[in-house]
Amino acid sequence: MWSTLDAALPGTKRELAAVADRSADEIALNRNSSEGLSTAIFGIPLSADDEVLISAWDYPSVRAAWLQRQRREGIKVVTVDFDVMDDNDIVVKAYEQAISSRTRVMQLTHMLHWTGRVLPVKRLCSLARTNDVITVVDGAQTFAQMPVSFRETDCDFFATSLHKWLGAPVGNGMLIVKQSRIDETWPLLAPFDPPPLRIDKFDHWNLGTCNSAVQAGIAPAIRFREEIGTNNVHARLRELTRYWTTIARDVRGFRLHTPMDTNDLAAVSLFSIDGMDARKIEAELRNTWQVHVKRRSVQGLDGIRVSPHIYMQKSELDVFVEALRQVVKLGSA
């Protein structure tokens, strides 16, 4: 474990740095996005009455973490209001109007896991910098699903799960911390080694004995992805989503809740059927047709999330859409 697996991790970080377009000495390895985001959320120094901007569309555990800080420390959590189908200008304007003289942090979700909507994080991070606001970006659904450059995004913190679209073993995550933010940010777990620790203070080492073998799967996953090319992955996922949504448009009551006419479109999308309970659709597709989809419900939006991976065949999506037709037909009878 120590002489072979752990000794290989600096090389793994260098490979991740090349993919993320950032320095390896700004990358910490952990278990998933939630752990990385919690490191940032609980580690950023804040005082009572400092304000943090979040949205109703952020991941539930992310919202819960900020609200816990509000209860324990007296910071103020402000929810930015926008609709998932609003254009980027409206989204940016909503965050701009929410910023006050007390705003210290802006929590941003790159791709909403509910619907697959990609937010204009580069513009939002630029807005934050102009107002001297720290940015925390949840990149769980975008990293390796589409090209992502930490350098271009220019956020302060970026967290992702490496088991999702990169395809590394479950239990792998990455946190990127801008060099200028490392020293001032508290680690989630007290470090084993004394300072100076730099990025290492956010690493998995503080867990004690952990599953180093899982991390050995990161580098092969990166190399496999590089053989395909992230641009090719993104193009393939976008093609699959546009394919199945196009042939499903004639299904009675079919309604999409994900913008289609954008290059940011990838694998994740959400639909609903007018007049039908999404829970019943999900159960019928799974139990009768062996089609795995996920019901998602938030902010009055109740639908079915579909997220094919690169290995999905169009013929399999044909089966899914035909199954949906039958479910809707029987449900409307």
Protein Blocks (a to p, Z undefined) as FASTA:
>chain_A
ZZmmmmmmmmmmmmmmmmnopafklcccdfbfklmmmmmmmmpccdehiacdddfkbcfk
lmmmmmmmmmmnopacddddddfkbcfklmmmmmmmmpcfklmbdcddfbacknopacdf
klmmmmmmmnopacdddfklmgopaccdfklnopabdcddfklmnopaehiacddddfkl
mmmpccfbdcfbdcdekjmlmmmklnopadfklmmmmmmmmmmmmmnopmlmmmmmmmmm
mmmmmmmmmpghiacfbdfbbckbcfbccdddehiafklmmmmmmmmnopacddddeehi
acddddddfklcfklmmmmmmmmmmmmmmmmZZ
